[in-house]
Amino acid sequence: MLNGIDVSGYQSATPDVSGQSFVFIKATEGTTYINPRQDSQAATARAAGAVVGFYHFARPGDMQAQAAYFVDKCDSVDGDVLVIDWEDSGVSCADKDALLKAVKALRPTHKVLLYCSRSFWLGIDTTSYCEDGLWIADYSHPAGSPAIQHPWLFHQYSQDGVDKDVANFATAGDLKAWATGTTNSSGTPNWRTLLDHVESIPEKIYEGWNASDGWDNDTPFGVEYGENGVSWCVIFDWDMYHDVGLDSCVPKTDNVDSFTSWAKARGEWSLYPSVGSWVNFEDGAHTEICVGFDATYVYTKGGNSIQAGATDNGQGNGVWSHKHVRTDAAVTGYFAPRFPDGVCPPTADPHDPRGGTAVTSYTWPGQASSPSTPSKPAPAATPTVSLSKLIKAAKADPKGKQGHKTYAAGVKIVEAALRAEGLLAKKYAGDGSFGSLTVTAYAKWQRKLHFAGKAADGIPGIDSLKALGKKHGFKVVA
């Protein structure tokens, strides 16, 4: 993590920037205000070698006019970051999106970010759109640990004296490389750092086995992610990025459909392989990371998979490498993250959304031999929810302390389904506690199925739970 500050016209024209890797400066507000100290504040930051950013405080009105006013009046140069400050509740989420897009269109070579508070992000935002990244304000949690699931680049964690921030980059060189779109200070692109790490993971079985349930999903990858004992193919993808400090460019999710939607919404979806991309197999059944490709095959490595040629009831049990025919119907597509340093990895996409130049093939230099081709990618195990355990949670959790968890694994699955139905807000889904809000949401689901009276009291029953599972991909046991 890197330290930085943000300043406005209320601060000195020559702020103390010693020890700061970046300085964000208020430039404009609406279409009438210009910070009279921005030129001097920027010069002070540049002289100290800090990355400079400028922000515009959005007000209700014409978003196109505000974008033009901002880029015209701020003291930016190539390599500076531009930010939209979204704090006025009179500026809608649609306005916010339009303003971000307008600034990016006017300054396409600059990184454009969204700044907002955690309450705005969780309570007012509906699109999760933040252009090139999110700068989140959350003063209730430690520096570098804002209480959101979405990837973030900057965290404003304190207003004590001067606004204090941290950036989610390993080195100052990485931050500058991202801002300017060049390679990092070490000369090693982000994608190669990631690939070397993925290929360093030993291929072996990582789970335990028991006769009643099969492989138990108890892995170090689940522990690292913070959600152990569940299907972990997507978790493995995220862990690989997290291990090398690149989790700012990928969503923290355990669901293939979720990262696919995330990628499509941000123009990071491709039908061609690229190194580091997350492969969607079988339209949401499984994922692995692309480590290479040629004209015929895509080479992958992933977790919760099976060794090529082996069988284990389709559950997956470890980390293994595979190759797949690129045109196989099982290969649905690829989430192609934009790496923080701005360098596009080797890609087969002639129109790569990150601006890369397509190549015919890429093989990791350390690859000893090509893995075998499985008959089909190993699907993730279908999640299972116990009705009896869920009922206990629905009765016990609301009576316990805030966040009490009786059956976290199953409750998380049900909460995700209720959120997908639009019955539970995203900030309450996924905590694993079947609290009063989850009970209310489940009661809405029961009424949606035309249950009434005690059959719609928010305590799960077999029929309503099976209906939810059938629609959202989990099975129900007693």
C-alpha positions in Angstrom: 0.0 0.0 0.0 1.1 3.5 -0.8 0.3 6.7 1.2 -1.2 9.8 -0.3 -3.3 12.9 0.6 -6.0 14.9 -1.1 -6.3 18.7 -0.9 -8.6 21.5 -1.9 -8.7 25.3 -1.8 -9.0 25.1 1.9 -5.4 23.8 2.2 -2.1 25.6 1.7 -0.9 26.4 -1.8 2.2 24.5 -0.9 1.0 21.5 1.2 3.4 19.2 3.0 3.7 16.3 0.6 6.8 14.6 2.1 6.5 10.9 2.1 3.4 10.9 -0.1 3.3 8.8 -3.3 0.3 10.6 -4.7 -1.6 13.9 -4.2 -5.2 14.4 -5.4 -6.2 18.1 -5.8 -9.7 19.6 -6.2 -9.9 21.5 -9.5 -13.5 22.4 -10.1 -17.1 22.2 -8.9 -20.2 22.3 -11.1 -19.6 24.9 -13.9 -18.7 27.9 -11.7 -15.9 27.1 -9.3 -12.2 26.8 -9.9 -9.7 26.0 -7.0 -7.4 29.1 -7.2 -4.6 27.1 -5.5 -4.6 24.1 -7.8 -1.6 25.2 -10.0 0.7 25.7 -7.0 -0.5 22.6 -5.2 0.1 20.5 -8.3 3.6 22.0 -8.8 4.5 21.2 -5.2 3.4 17.6 -5.6 5.2 17.2 -9.0 8.4 18.6 -7.4 8.2 15.8 -4.8 7.8 13.1 -7.4 4.2 12.3 -6.5 1.6 11.1 -8.9 -0.9 13.9 -9.4 -4.7 13.7 -9.7 -7.4 16.3 -10.1 -11.0 15.9 -9.0 -14.3 17.6 -10.0 -17.1 17.9 -7.4 -20.2 17.0 -9.4 -23.4 19.1 -9.0 -26.9 18.6 -10.5 -27.1 19.9 -14.0 -25.6 19.3 -17.5 -23.1 16.5 -17.2 -21.5 17.2 -20.6 -21.0 20.8 -19.7 -19.4 19.8 -16.4 -17.1 17.4 -18.1 -15.9 20.1 -20.5 -15.5 22.6 -17.7 -13.5 20.2 -15.6 -11.0 19.1 -18.3 -10.6 22.7 -19.5 -10.0 24.3 -16.1 -7.9 21.7 -14.3 -4.1 21.9 -14.5 -3.6 18.4 -15.8 -0.8 17.0 -18.0 -0.2 13.5 -19.5 0.0 10.9 -16.7 -2.3 12.8 -14.3 -5.4 11.0 -12.9 -8.9 12.6 -13.3 -11.6 11.9 -10.8 -15.3 12.6 -10.5 -16.3 13.3 -6.9 -19.8 12.0 -6.3 -21.2 13.4 -3.0 -24.3 15.4 -4.0 -27.4 13.3 -3.7 -29.0 15.5 -6.4 -26.6 13.8 -8.9 -28.2 10.5 -9.8 -26.3 7.3 -10.6 -27.1 7.8 -14.2 -25.7 11.3 -14.1 -22.5 9.9 -12.4 -22.1 7.3 -15.2 -22.6 9.9 -17.9 -20.1 12.3 -16.4 -17.4 9.6 -16.1 -18.0 8.6 -19.7 -17.9 12.2 -20.9 -14.6 12.9 -19.1 -13.1 9.7 -20.5 -14.2 10.7 -24.0 -12.6 14.1 -23.7 -9.4 12.8 -22.1 -9.1 9.1 -23.4 -5.3 8.8 -22.5 -5.9 9.7 -18.8 -7.1 7.3 -16.1 -10.5 8.4 -14.9 -11.8 7.4 -11.5 -14.9 7.6 -9.4 -14.7 9.0 -5.8 -17.6 8.4 -3.4 -18.3 7.4 0.1 -19.1 3.8 1.2 -22.7 4.8 1.9 -23.1 6.2 -1.6 -21.5 3.1 -3.1 -23.7 0.6 -1.2 -26.9 2.7 -0.9 -27.2 4.9 -4.0 -25.1 3.3 -6.7 -26.9 0.8 -8.9 -24.5 0.1 -11.7 -21.1 -0.3 -10.1 -19.7 1.7 -12.9 -16.5 3.6 -12.0 -14.7 3.9 -15.4 -11.0 3.0 -14.7 -11.3 2.4 -11.0 -12.8 3.3 -7.6 -11.6 5.7 -4.9 -13.7 4.8 -1.9 -14.1 6.9 1.3 -14.6 4.8 4.4 -13.4 6.2 7.7 -14.8 3.3 9.9 -12.3 0.7 8.8 -8.4 0.6 8.8 -6.4 1.9 5.9 -6.5 -0.5 3.0 -9.5 -2.4 4.3 -12.7 -0.6 3.2 -15.8 -2.6 3.8 -16.8 -3.2 0.2 -16.5 -6.2 -2.1 -15.9 -4.3 -5.3 -12.2 -3.8 -6.4 -10.8 -0.5 -5.4 -7.7 1.5 -6.2 -7.6 4.2 -3.5 -9.1 4.3 0.0 -9.6 7.6 1.8 -9.5 6.4 5.4 -9.1 9.5 7.5 -10.0 13.2 7.6 -7.8 14.0 10.6 -6.1 17.3 9.7 -5.8 16.5 6.0 -7.6 13.8 4.0 -5.4 10.7 4.1 -5.5 7.9 1.6 -3.8 4.7 0.5 -3.4 3.3 -3.0 -3.7 -0.4 -3.8 -0.3 -0.7 -5.5 2.8 -2.5 -4.4 5.4 0.2 -5.4 5.4 3.8 -6.4 6.7 2.6 -9.8 3.6 0.4 -10.2 1.4 3.4 -9.5 3.2 5.6 -12.0 3.1 2.9 -14.6 -0.6 2.5 -14.2 -1.2 6.3 -14.4 0.9 6.7 -17.5 0.2 3.4 -19.2 3.8 2.2 -19.2 5.6 -0.8 -17.7 6.4 -0.8 -14.0 9.7 0.3 -12.5 11.1 -3.2 -12.5 10.4 -3.6 -16.2 8.3 -6.7 -15.6 4.7 -6.3 -16.8 1.9 -7.1 -14.3 0.7 -9.9 -16.5 4.1 -11.7 -16.4 4.3 -11.3 -12.6 0.9 -12.9 -12.4 1.7 -15.7 -14.8 4.9 -16.6 -13.1 3.0 -16.9 -9.8 0.2 -19.0 -11.2 2.7 -21.4 -12.8 4.6 -21.7 -9.4 1.5 -23.2 -7.7 2.2 -27.0 -7.2 -0.2 -29.2 -9.1 -1.7 -31.6 -6.6 -4.8 -32.6 -4.6 -5.6 -29.9 -2.0 -8.8 -31.3 -0.4 -9.7 -34.0 2.0 -12.2 -36.8 1.3 -15.0 -38.3 3.3 -17.3 -41.1 2.2 -20.6 -39.2 2.9 -19.8 -35.9 1.2 -16.9 -36.6 -1.1 -14.2 -33.9 -1.4 -14.6 -31.4 1.4 -13.6 -28.0 -0.3 -11.3 -27.3 2.7 -8.3 -25.6 1.1 -5.7 -22.9 1.8 -7.3 -21.0 -1.1 -10.6 -20.8 0.6 -9.0 -19.7 3.8 -7.1 -16.9 2.0 -10.3 -15.7 0.3 -12.3 -15.8 3.6 -14.9 -18.3 2.4 -13.7 -21.9 3.0 -15.6 -25.1 2.5 -17.3 -24.1 -0.8 -16.6 -24.6 -4.5 -13.4 -22.7 -5.1 -12.6 -22.4 -8.8 -13.3 -18.7 -8.9 -11.8 -18.2 -5.5 -8.5 -19.7 -6.9 -8.6 -17.1 -9.7 -9.0 -14.2 -7.3 -6.3 -15.6 -4.9 -3.8 -15.6 -7.7 -4.3 -11.9 -8.4 -4.4 -11.1 -4.7 -1.1 -12.9 -4.0 0.8 -10.5 -6.3 -1.1 -7.3 -5.4 -3.3 -7.2 -8.5 -6.7 -7.8 -7.0 -7.6 -4.1 -7.7 -8.5 -5.1 -11.3 -10.7 -8.1 -10.6 -13.9 -8.5 -8.6 -13.9 -10.4 -5.4 -16.5 -13.0 -6.2 -16.9 -16.8 -6.0 -19.3 -17.0 -8.9 -18.6 -17.5 -12.6 -21.7 -15.8 -13.8 -20.9 -12.8 -11.5 -17.5 -12.1 -12.9 -18.8 -12.7 -16.5 -21.5 -10.0 -16.0 -18.9 -7.7 -14.3 -16.5 -8.1 -17.3 -19.2 -7.5 -19.9 -20.4 -4.3 -18.1 -16.9 -2.9 -18.2 -15.9 -3.8 -21.7 -13.5 -6.5 -20.4 -15.1 -9.5 -22.1 -13.6 -11.4 -25.1 -14.2 -14.5 -27.1 -10.5 -14.9 -27.6 -7.9 -16.1 -25.1 -5.3 -13.8 -23.4 -2.7 -14.5 -20.7 -4.2 -14.0 -17.3 -7.8 -14.1 -18.5 -10.5 -16.0 -16.5 -12.1 -18.6 -18.7 -15.8 -19.2 -18.4 -16.4 -22.9 -19.1 -19.8 -24.5 -19.8 -21.6 -21.1 -19.5 -20.9 -20.7 -15.8 -20.0 -24.2 -14.6 -16.2 -23.7 -14.1 -13.3 -21.3 -14.5 -9.5 -21.5 -14.8 -6.8 -18.9 -15.7 -5.4 -18.8 -19.2 -1.6 -19.3 -19.2 -1.1 -19.6 -22.9 -2.6 -20.3 -26.3 -1.9 -21.2 -29.9 -4.0 -21.4 -33.1 -5.8 -24.6 -31.8 -5.7 -24.7 -28.1 -6.1 -22.5 -25.0 -3.9 -23.6 -22.1 -5.3 -23.2 -18.6 -4.5 -23.8 -14.9 -7.2 -23.8 -12.2 -8.4 -24.8 -8.8 -11.3 -27.1 -7.9 -10.5 -29.1 -11.0 -9.4 -32.6 -11.7 -6.2 -34.0 -13.2 -6.6 -34.5 -17.0 -7.8 -38.1 -17.6 -9.0 -38.6 -14.0 -12.5 -38.8 -12.7 -13.9 -37.9 -9.3 -17.7 -37.5 -9.9 -17.0 -34.1 -11.4 -16.3 -32.4 -8.1 -12.7 -31.3 -8.5 -10.1 -31.8 -5.9 -7.0 -29.7 -6.6 -4.9 -27.4 -8.9 -4.3 -28.8 -12.3 -3.3 -27.7 -15.8 -5.3 -28.5 -19.0 -5.6 -27.6 -22.6 -8.9 -27.2 -24.5 -9.7 -26.7 -28.1 -10.4 -23.0 -28.5 -13.5 -23.6 -30.7 -15.0 -26.2 -28.3 -18.6 -25.2 -27.2 -17.5 -25.7 -23.6 -15.3 -22.5 -23.9 -17.9 -19.8 -23.3 -15.5 -16.8 -23.3 -12.9 -14.8 -21.3 -12.8 -12.1 -18.7 -9.8 -10.0 -19.7 -8.8 -7.8 -16.8 -7.2 -4.4 -17.4 -3.9 -4.6 -15.5 -2.9 -1.6 -13.3 0.3 -0.9 -15.3 -1.8 -0.5 -18.5 0.2 -3.2 -20.4 -1.9 -5.6 -22.4 -0.8 -9.3 -22.0 -0.3 -11.6 -25.0 -3.7 -11.8 -26.6 -5.4 -13.6 -29.6 -8.1 -11.0 -29.8 -7.7 -8.8 -33.0 -9.8 -6.2 -31.2 -8.7 -6.6 -27.7 -10.7 -4.2 -25.4 -7.4 -3.1 -23.8 -5.8 -2.1 -27.1 -3.3 -5.0 -27.4 -2.0 -6.4 -30.7 -3.1 -9.9 -31.4 -0.4 -12.7 -31.6 -0.7 -16.2 -33.0 0.5 -18.0 -29.8 2.1 -17.6 -26.4 3.8 -20.2 -24.3 5.1 -19.6 -20.8 8.9 -19.9 -21.0 9.0 -22.3 -18.1 6.4 -24.7 -19.5 8.0 -28.1 -19.7 5.3 -29.9 -21.8 1.7 -29.5 -22.9 -0.9 -30.8 -20.5 -3.3 -33.4 -21.7 -6.7 -32.4 -23.0 -9.6 -33.4 -20.7 -12.8 -34.6 -22.3 -14.4 -31.5 -20.9 -13.5 -29.0 -18.2 -14.2 -30.2 -14.7 -17.3 -28.5 -13.5 -17.6 -27.0 -10.0 -19.7 -29.0 -7.6 -23.3 -28.0 -7.4 -23.7 -26.1 -4.1 -25.8 -28.0 -1.6 -28.0 -26.4 1.1 -29.3 -28.3 4.1 -33.0 -27.4 4.9 -32.8 -28.4 8.5 -29.6 -26.4 9.1 -31.2 -23.4 7.3 -34.3 -23.6 9.4 -32.1 -23.5 12.6 -30.2 -20.5 11.3 -33.5 -18.6 10.4 -34.7 -19.2 13.9 -31.5 -18.6 15.8 -29.6 -15.8 14.0 -32.2 -13.0 14.4 -32.2 -13.7 18.2 -28.4 -13.7 18.5 -25.9 -10.8 18.4 -25.6 -8.7 15.3 -24.0 -10.9 12.6 -24.7 -14.2 14.5 -23.9 -17.2 12.1 -25.4 -20.6 12.6 -24.9 -22.0 9.1 -22.9 -19.5 7.2 -22.1 -21.6 4.1 -25.7 -22.4 3.3 -27.0 -19.0 4.2 -24.6 -17.3 1.9 -25.9 -19.4 -1.0 -29.5 -18.5 -0.2 -28.7 -14.8 0.3 -27.0 -14.7 -3.1 -30.2 -16.2 -4.7 -32.4 -13.7 -2.8 -30.2 -10.9 -4.0 -30.4 -12.1 -7.6 -34.2 -12.1 -7.2 -34.0 -8.4 -6.1 -35.4 -9.2 -2.6 -32.2 -8.5 -0.6 -30.0 -5.5 -0.9 -26.4 -6.2 -1.9 -25.0 -4.7 1.3 -26.9 -7.3 3.4 -26.3 -10.3 1.1 -23.4 -12.7 1.6 -22.6 -12.2 5.3 -23.8 -15.7 6.2 -26.2 -14.6 8.9 -29.9 -15.4 8.5 -30.9 -12.2 10.3 -34.2 -10.4 10.3 -33.6 -8.8 6.9 -32.9 -12.2 5.3 -36.1 -13.6 7.0 -38.1 -10.7 5.5 -36.5 -11.3 2.1 -37.3 -15.0 2.2 -40.9 -14.2 3.2 -41.1 -12.1 0.0 -39.8 -15.1 -2.0 -42.5 -17.3 -0.4 -45.2 -14.8 -1.2 -43.8 -14.6 -4.8 -44.6 -18.3 -5.0 -48.1 -17.6 -3.7 -47.6 -19.0 -0.3 -49.5 -17.3 2.5 -49.9 -17.3 6.3 -47.4 -19.4 8.2 -46.1 -20.7 4.9 -44.8 -17.2 4.2 -43.3 -16.4 7.5 -39.7 -16.2 6.2 -38.7 -19.6 7.7 -37.6 -21.8 4.7 -39.8 -24.8 3.7 -38.8 -27.7 1.4 -41.0 -26.5 -1.5 -39.9 -22.9 -1.5 -36.3 -23.8 -1.0 -36.2 -26.3 -3.8 -37.9 -23.7 -6.1 -35.2 -21.2 -5.2 -32.4 -23.8 -5.7 -33.8 -24.9 -9.1 -33.8 -21.3 -10.3 -30.4 -20.4 -8.9 -28.3 -23.5 -9.2 -28.1 -25.2 -5.8 -29.6 -28.5 -4.6 -31.4 -29.1 -1.3 -31.0 -31.9 1.2 -32.8 -32.6 4.4 
